[in-house]
């Protein structure tokens, strides 16, 4: 608890010193916020060092984010702004991305704002270990995607987000030191299968592999070098790999320079209700397709660099 209290102290004082717009706390059980509350009322407000400074500044908005519904309802009774996260992310940067989108949805943040955040390993009570400084100007490329995620059924949203996370890992890490390209098609699976065919024997047939299973994710990464698409249901079942998308592009309005993989992704998203995600072998750019158009274009290296961590 002393470690977390120290993080709260330094994080909040940093937010004051750099004139941050938001002080954002992530919590699973609410305990992290309780530690902050104790520091804020019993130490910070009584500290003469900040007495004159407090008269000159209004201070950051204090916002507490949680994916836990029970914790969220408890926070509603506090004198802070509670933020309900849609689901738990696997990493810190994804947590911040989801929170920034929710802040935009609730008109709590503007482009150009600075956020100082306190967070830790997702889903682990007491795992708070990080101070992050985020400039919101660096997030617009992905906001449209997360706004879309927040409008659809939660399970489907979690599946799409999980595929995006895998795509980002592939874009950054590649396989065995080499860049890879990939295409994932999520949803409307029966129709997608009718509009595609196997290039190789289907390695997922009969296995009931789920996208959230670590072994399945590892298998996807190992198979990422093969040609063809991964087909995934809205519930997260990986139905096939090495699938050739047979539908033609038609009247697709895509930027010049995109290859066959991107046209296949755009076409399958136009003629079905599926979402397609591609990883470009050259440059590692991730593109998300919906209704035949690019919904979002993401450079994962720039996204990773947008989270400045202070430990």
Phi and psi in degrees as a GROMACS rama.xvg file:
@    title "Ramachandran Plot"
@    xaxis  label "Phi"
@    yaxis  label "Psi"
@TYPE xy
-62.8613  -37.0702  UNK-2
-63.3014  -45.5565  UNK-3
-67.285  -39.2381  UNK-4
-61.8269  -40.0896  UNK-5
-64.4195  -41.3178  UNK-6
-60.7863  -42.7954  UNK-7
-61.2882  -45.3544  UNK-8
-60.6584  -52.4579  UNK-9
-69.8709  -36.9536  UNK-10
-64.97  -46.3886  UNK-11
-69.5008  -40.0801  UNK-12
-64.7141  -34.8319  UNK-13
-62.8991  -43.8493  UNK-14
-58.989  -39.4417  UNK-15
-66.6477  -47.0997  UNK-16
-64.6082  -37.0804  UNK-17
-95.9723  7.31436  UNK-18
57.4523  46.6574  UNK-19
-66.0192  152.654  UNK-20
-85.1031  -29.28  UNK-21
-138.834  136.667  UNK-22
-109.393  111.229  UNK-23
-111.376  122.378  UNK-24
-112.159  128.536  UNK-25
-98.1318  136.483  UNK-26
-147.49  147.215  UNK-27
-95.5472  -50.3586  UNK-28
-102.048  -13.807  UNK-29
99.925  -10.2141  UNK-30
-65.3923  -38.0359  UNK-31
-60.0372  -40.9242  UNK-32
-66.5728  -38.9723  UNK-33
-59.9245  -38.8172  UNK-34
-65.642  -42.1768  UNK-35
-62.9206  -43.6762  UNK-36
-59.6928  -41.9267  UNK-37
-62.2426  -43.9455  UNK-38
-65.0909  -44.7704  UNK-39
-62.4844  -48.1471  UNK-40
-82.649  -33.4421  UNK-41
-98.3599  -13.3489  UNK-42
-125.329  -58.6436  UNK-43
-61.4026  -50.6016  UNK-44
-66.4848  -18.5154  UNK-45
-101.367  -1.62284  UNK-46
-80.9833  116.041  UNK-47
-63.9061  -21.3174  UNK-48
-58.1983  -34.6595  UNK-49
-105.533  4.74935  UNK-50
-63.6107  -45.2805  UNK-51
-70.9479  -38.1705  UNK-52
-64.6585  -36.13  UNK-53
-65.4323  -25.4325  UNK-54
-74.7255  -24.0451  UNK-55
-95.0451  -21.7078  UNK-56
-121.959  154.687  UNK-57
-90.4959  -15.7357  UNK-58
82.132  164.273  UNK-59
-76.3695  156.632  UNK-60
-68.9856  133.883  UNK-61
-97.2133  115.285  UNK-62
-124.457  133.76  UNK-63
-118.132  120.65  UNK-64
-107.909  140.178  UNK-65
-151.415  145.849  UNK-66
-90.2756  -4.18688  UNK-67
-90.7688  116.431  UNK-68
-61.9838  -41.0125  UNK-69
-62.1578  -43.3075  UNK-70
-64.3134  -40.8557  UNK-71
-59.5016  -43.215  UNK-72
-65.1576  -34.6942  UNK-73
-66.7397  -39.8649  UNK-74
-67.5415  -23.8465  UNK-75
-60.9807  -21.0151  UNK-76
-89.8982  -3.41021  UNK-77
-96.015  164.798  UNK-78
-90.392  50.9346  UNK-79
-137.832  -179.249  UNK-80
-101.477  111.542  UNK-81
-81.7523  146.949  UNK-82
-130.926  119.582  UNK-83
-86.7011  114.461  UNK-84
-79.7416  147.141  UNK-85
-71.5698  -35.1996  UNK-86
-164.858  168.334  UNK-87
-81.7036  132.523  UNK-88
-91.5385  166.744  UNK-89
-90.846  -17.6938  UNK-90
-140.386  164.703  UNK-91
-65.1176  -43.5279  UNK-92
-63.1819  -38.8207  UNK-93
-66.327  -35.2464  UNK-94
-59.2708  -45.9906  UNK-95
-66.04  -41.0637  UNK-96
-60.0369  -44.9178  UNK-97
-65.1433  -41.1772  UNK-98
-64.589  -40.7492  UNK-99
-61.2412  -40.9218  UNK-100
-62.8881  -43.4342  UNK-101
-63.6444  -35.7867  UNK-102
-63.7232  -41.2209  UNK-103
-63.1818  -42.3742  UNK-104
-58.8884  -33.7533  UNK-105
-100.208  13.2977  UNK-106
55.4017  40.4325  UNK-107
-104.369  -5.3281  UNK-108
-145.207  154.141  UNK-109
-129.73  157.077  UNK-110
-58.5236  135.174  UNK-111
99.6766  -14.1395  UNK-112
-68.804  153.976  UNK-113
-112.623  133.893  UNK-114
-118.576  130.797  UNK-115
-105.508  123.86  UNK-116
-121.976  145.338  UNK-117
-113.798  122.713  UNK-118
-155.912  177.422  UNK-119
-157.143  -158.066  UNK-120
-66.1522  124.557  UNK-121
-58.5266  138.382  UNK-122
79.3917  2.41556  UNK-123
-113.044  105.19  UNK-124
-58.4238  133.925  UNK-125
81.4204  6.01967  UNK-126
-90.6104  11.8229  UNK-127
-61.7973  124.728  UNK-128
-151.522  9.41771  UNK-129
-138.981  139.456  UNK-130
-109.897  127.406  UNK-131
-123.628  135.521  UNK-132
-109.674  123.819  UNK-133
-126.906  129.542  UNK-134
-95.9897  118.433  UNK-135
-65.1106  -19.955  UNK-136
-57.2939  -23.2636  UNK-137
-87.8781  0.628845  UNK-138
-102.087  -15.8146  UNK-139
-50.0008  -34.8912  UNK-140
-57.0786  -26.9245  UNK-141
-105.452  -9.72073  UNK-142
-60.3186  -41.2342  UNK-143
-60.4631  -38.3037  UNK-144
-64.8496  -47.5493  UNK-145
-69.7144  -30.4337  UNK-146
-62.8904  -40.0458  UNK-147
-64.7414  -44.7983  UNK-148
-56.0131  -38.9654  UNK-149
-75.4616  -5.37778  UNK-150
-100.453  -8.78803  UNK-151
-107.063  173.089  UNK-152
-57.9844  139.806  UNK-153
-60.1309  -43.2623  UNK-154
-62.2366  -45.2823  UNK-155
-62.1636  -39.9433  UNK-156
-62.3989  -40.3805  UNK-157
-65.7223  -38.9493  UNK-158
-64.0987  -47.8704  UNK-159
-61.8505  -41.7737  UNK-160
-64.6794  -37.9081  UNK-161
-65.6723  -40.7813  UNK-162
-63.8912  -39.2525  UNK-163
-61.6757  -42.2528  UNK-164
-60.7585  -43.0127  UNK-165
-63.6682  -41.7781  UNK-166
-61.2445  -40.8576  UNK-167
-66.2892  -38.6779  UNK-168
-63.8819  -43.1157  UNK-169
-63.681  -40.0514  UNK-170
-64.8669  -37.0988  UNK-171
-83.743  -44.3089  UNK-172
-93.52  -31.1052  UNK-173
64.9458  -158.251  UNK-174
-133.427  124.196  UNK-175
53.7028  41.1086  UNK-176
80.4138  2.33059  UNK-177
-114.982  146.035  UNK-178
-68.8378  146.063  UNK-179
-129.694  153.34  UNK-180
-112.289  150.092  UNK-181
-153.354  160.037  UNK-182
-138.834  131.419  UNK-183
-121.07  136.094  UNK-184
-122.326  120.953  UNK-185
-117.529  125.75  UNK-186
94.1426  166.817  UNK-187
46.5647  45.2642  UNK-188
-63.7943  -41.1337  UNK-189
-59.2137  -44.274  UNK-190
-70.2457  -38.6665  UNK-191
-61.8483  -41.9609  UNK-192
-64.5324  -34.2152  UNK-193
-69.6959  -24.8544  UNK-194
-101.496  21.5211  UNK-195
-149.86  168.453  UNK-196
-146.405  159.357  UNK-197
-77.5058  132.416  UNK-198
-88.5254  -27.6044  UNK-199
-136.626  173.655  UNK-200
-61.2824  135.31  UNK-201
-72.0577  110.586  UNK-202
-70.9226  -13.9145  UNK-203
-101.117  -4.63836  UNK-204
-62.1302  126.895  UNK-205
79.4357  7.98458  UNK-206
-105.992  -13.8137  UNK-207
51.8433  42.8437  UNK-208
-72.1989  134.457  UNK-209
-109.311  136.943  UNK-210
-60.0799  -24.0778  UNK-211
-84.3993  -8.92022  UNK-212
-76.224  128.041  UNK-213
-60.2614  -37.215  UNK-214
-66.0457  -38.928  UNK-215
-66.0401  -42.9722  UNK-216
-62.2861  -39.4269  UNK-217
-63.6448  -39.5767  UNK-218
-64.6523  -41.283  UNK-219
-59.5499  -42.9227  UNK-220
-64.1184  -40.052  UNK-221
-66.0454  -32.5511  UNK-222
-90.1471  1.53026  UNK-223
-66.3001  -17.021  UNK-224
-84.0937  -9.66198  UNK-225
-81.4387  156.607  UNK-226
-73.9988  154.287  UNK-227
100.574  172.368  UNK-228
-98.8491  153.114  UNK-229
-90.2904  131.681  UNK-230
-109.77  124.134  UNK-231
-131.739  135.129  UNK-232
-78.3511  168.942  UNK-233
-64.6093  -21.291  UNK-234
-90.0184  -5.74002  UNK-235
101.751  4.81395  UNK-236
-79.0161  129.563  UNK-237
-85.6257  108.82  UNK-238
-86.5673  -31.6037  UNK-239
-162.378  157.873  UNK-240
-133.761  159.379  UNK-241
68.3614  39.7583  UNK-242
-100.014  130.413  UNK-243
-91.5596  121.083  UNK-244
-79.0806  117.987  UNK-245
-95.7928  -14.9217  UNK-246
-71.4953  146.103  UNK-247
-84.7738  160.749  UNK-248
-69.1129  -40.1733  UNK-249
67.6105  -142.206  UNK-250
-89.3568  74.9567  UNK-251
-97.7615  132.206  UNK-252
-106.671  85.3792  UNK-253
-114.442  153.438  UNK-254
-60.8954  151.279  UNK-255
-64.9498  147.702  UNK-256
98.441  -8.28667  UNK-257
-82.3697  145.351  UNK-258
-95.032  -167.86  UNK-259
-61.5522  -35.7814  UNK-260
-59.2635  -43.9118  UNK-261
-71.0667  -36.9656  UNK-262
-67.6482  -36.2375  UNK-263
-65.1916  -41.6371  UNK-264
-64.2473  -43.8621  UNK-265
-63.835  -43.0723  UNK-266
-65.0164  -46.2735  UNK-267
-66.9105  -30.5669  UNK-268
-76.8844  -21.4613  UNK-269
-80.057  -40.0167  UNK-270
-96.799  0.774621  UNK-271
-136.207  178.688  UNK-272
-94.1118  17.848  UNK-273
-79.563  158.234  UNK-274
-105.144  135.404  UNK-275
-118.134  139.16  UNK-276
-125.438  128.829  UNK-277
-117.429  149.365  UNK-278
-115.796  122.889  UNK-279
-81.1316  128.975  UNK-280
-65.7939  -31.9038  UNK-281
-99.4499  104.897  UNK-282
101.698  -17.871  UNK-283
69.3815  19.1436  UNK-284
-73.021  135.422  UNK-285
-103.417  131.987  UNK-286
-125.51  137.219  UNK-287
-112.968  126.382  UNK-288
-112.262  136.667  UNK-289
-145.1  132.415  UNK-290
55.7259  35.2483  UNK-291
80.1719  1.95077  UNK-292
-121.467  161.646  UNK-293
-80.4106  113.122  UNK-294
-76.2086  -39.2093  UNK-295
-156.2  149.956  UNK-296
-128.424  125.867  UNK-297
-127.946  131.902  UNK-298
-101.871  103.084  UNK-299
-62.7837  -28.7046  UNK-300
-66.1982  -40.9591  UNK-301
-68.4756  -35.6197  UNK-302
-63.0164  -45.1975  UNK-303
-61.2475  -37.5468  UNK-304
-73.6415  -13.5123  UNK-305
-78.7114  -12.0329  UNK-306
-100.39  108.281  UNK-307
-94.8466  109.389  UNK-308
-94.1976  136.948  UNK-309
-122.255  118.749  UNK-310
